[in-house]
Amino acid sequence: MSATAVERQTIEADLRNALRLDQFTLYYQPKVDLSSGRITGVEALLRWCHPRDGTILPSRFISVAEDSRLIVPIGNWVVRNVCQQIKRWEDQGFRNLSVAVNVSTIELSYTGYIDNILSILEETGIARGSLQLELTESVLMADLPVNRQALLRLKTAGLTLALDDFGTGYSSLAYLTQLPFDVLKIDQSFIRHINLRADNAAVVAAILAMGKSLQHCVVAEGIEDALEFGFLQRSGCQEGQGYLFSPPLNETQMTILLSSGSVTIPSVRDSYH
């Protein structure tokens, strides 16, 4: 316990330096139409370029950032840089491109958070619909009335809202109908071995049916092989992302991929092998 506490204190101190020294960077992973391979948008993924430990993934530091409330300035950095990136892509001719960023419940409840996002959108001059905010189901378990008002304000302002990692948390259908989400993202844990586990397949089929009835776009996360892709395509899943299509890319690599407009998807024949 003592070693864990010391490690968390070290990470917190290093995070403060990371903000001051601009050690964060963004990678981007495309979301694709599963019927055509057309790129429909991208998700921005945060990376910490630590001077001693190299590239650090969010799974190692986000919990510390949330506990210390550093998630608020880090999240602000992400939104500002994503909006600036959208503007650069718009200037290069990539119009109507949606870029998603992950938002914690702590950020959503922070005073001035929404005003800050709207200010950044105004400052960069991008279309508000170009920014998609992804929240996990923890938003359903937190202060629902307050979070609902915040989400309604964001929705009214023209932003797109996605419920991330769907199926792993509370998943109250009553709450889901009260919140103005546009997108449901199926957690990658349900996609793994989907052709071998009947329970995973049943959950995915249920989410797809529910998404269709609620008129939500459904995105499958973590697609890694042709079998997973084939099942999702046959089941009517609209969009997906994962290493089968592309790993996370830096700005230059993502720009090149956007120039192609699409990724190669397996044929139906391939998905049965």
N, C-alpha and C positions, 0 to 999 in steps of 0.2 A: 504494500500500500504506500509505503514511504517512497519507494522508487517511482511508482506511478505518479504520485503527487509532484515529485521533483521534475519528472519528464513533462508533465502538463505545465508547470511553471516555466520551464525552459521553452516549450513551444509558444506559450503566450508572449514571453519576452521577445522571442524571435519573430513572432507575427507582428508585433509593434514595429520592429525594425524593418520587416518586409514592407509594411505600408509606407514607412518613411523613406525607404530606399528604392521603392518601386520594383520589388522582386517578383511580382505576380505577372502572369501572362495568360492568354486565352488560346484554347484550341477549339476547333469546330468539327462537329460530326453531322453529316447530312441526314435528313429525314427524306425518305423516298416513297413515291407512289408504288405500291406493290404490284400493280397491274401493268405499269409501263416502265418503271425505273426512273421516272422523272423526279428531279430534286424538288421537293415541296418546301423545304426550309432547312434550317440548321439549328443545332443546340450548342450554345457556348459552354465550354468546360474549363473551369479554373485550374490552373497549375501554379505551384509555388516553386520558383527557381532558387532553391536554398544554396547559399555559397559553400556550405560544407557537405550537405546531404544530397545535393543534386535535386532533380525534379521530384516534388512531393505531391501526391494526389490528395484531393479534399478529404477522403475517408480518414486520413491521419490527423487532420487539424481542424475540421469544421466543428466538431463537438467542443473543442477548446475555444474556438472563436465564438460560438454561441454562448457558452458559460461566461465568458469574459466580456460579452457584448461587442467584441471586435467585429462580429459578423455584420454589424450595421455599416461601419466605414468600408469594410471589404465588399459588401454587397453594393454599396454606392459606387465603388471603383469599378465593379463589374458592369453595372448598368451604364455608367458613363462611357466606358470603353466599348461596350457592345453597340451603343447608339452611335458612337463615332465610327465604328466599323461599318454599321449599316449605311451610314452616310457615304463612306468611301465606296462601298459597293454600289450604292445608288448612282453615284457620280460616274461609275464605270459601266453603267447600263443595266445593272441587275435590279430590276424593279419588282415590287410586290414580293420581296423576299422576307420571310418571317424568321426571326432569330429568337430562340428561347433562352431564358436565364432562370436558374433555380433561386427560389426565394424561401427563406425560413419564416416560420410563424413569428419569431422574435422581430424580424424586420417589419413584417406586416403590421404588428402592433406598436411599432416605434412611432412616437409623435413626429410628424413632419415627413414620414416616409413617402407617402403618396404625393405630397406637394413637391418633394425633391425629384421624384421620377418625372412628374409632369413638367417641372422646370428644365430637366435635362432634355426631354423630348422637344420642348420649345426652343431650347438653346441650339440643338443640333439640326432642327428643322426636318426631322424624318417623319414619315407617316406613323401615326400612333399604332396602327394595326400591324406594323412591322415588328413591334416588340411583344413577345409572348412571355408571360410570367408562369413558371411552373412551381406549384406548391404540392407538398406531400399531404397525406391524409391527416397529419397532425393538426392541420387547420380545422378539421372536423371535431377534434377532441379538445381544442382550446376554447376560447371565449367565442362561441358561435355567433351571437348577436353582433358583437363588435367586428369580428372578422367578416361577417356577411356584409355589413355596411361598407367596410373597406373594399371588399371585392366588387360590390355593386358600383362603388364610385370609380374603380379602375375600369370596369366594364363600360360604364357610361362614358368614360373618357376616351374609349375606343381601343383599349388594349385587349389582347387575346389572353384567355386564362386556361391553363391546363392543370389537371389533377394528376400528379406524378406518382409512380410506384403503386398504381391502383391495385387493390386486392390484398395488400400486405398489412393494412391497418384497420381502422374502425369500419370503413365501408358501409356506413349507414345509408340506405337508400333514401330514407326520409330527409337526411341532411343533404344528400347529393342533389335532391330536387330543389332545395332552398338556396343553393349556391350557384352563381352564374358561370359555370365552367363551359368552355367550348370544346375541350379536348380531354379524353381519358387516355392515359398512357399505361399499358399493361406492364407490370413489373417483369423484369427479365427472369426472375426465379420461376415464373409460370411457363416461360418459353423453353427453358432447358429440358431436353429430352421429351418434348411435347408428344412425339410419336410413340414413346415408350410408356408414358404415364397417363392412364385414362383420367385420373383426377385433375391433372394439369390441363388436359385437353378440354375437360368439362368446364373448368373455371374460365378458360379463355373463350370458349363458345358462349358461355353465359354473359361475359363482359361484352363481347361483340354484339350479342342480341340486345343487351341493355343499352349500349351506346347508340345503336341504330334507332331504338324506340325513343330515346331521349334526344335524338338528332345531334349527337356529339360525334366528332371525328375520333376514331380510335387508332392509337399508335402503339405498335408492339416494340418493346425495347430489347436490345441484346440479341438480335438475330445473328446467328453465327454459321449456320450451315443450310444446305439446300432442303433438307427434310423439314426443318423448322419453317423455312420460307414457304415450302409447298403447302404445308398444313394451313398456315395463315392465309395464303392466297386463296386456297380452296374454301376456307371458312368465311371469306369476305372481309378480311381485315384491310382497311384502306391504306394505312401507311406503316412504315417501320424504319428502324435504324439499328445498326449493329455492324460488327466487323465483316459480315458477309458482303456488305456494300462498301464500307470504308472505315478505317480506324479514325480517331480524332486527328485533325490536320491543323497545321499552323495557318496563318492568314494567307501566305503565298500559295500554299498547296490547295487550300480551300477555294481560292480565287480561280485557280486553274481548273478545278473540278466543276465549279459553277459555270465556267465558260463552256463546258461540254453539255451542260444542261441536264444530264442524266447519268446514271450508273448502270453497269451491266447486271442484269438479274438472271438467275438460273431459268432454264426452260422448264416447263412442266415435266418433261421427260426426265431431266436431271434431278428433279426433286424427289423422284421415286427410287433413286439409286442409293 
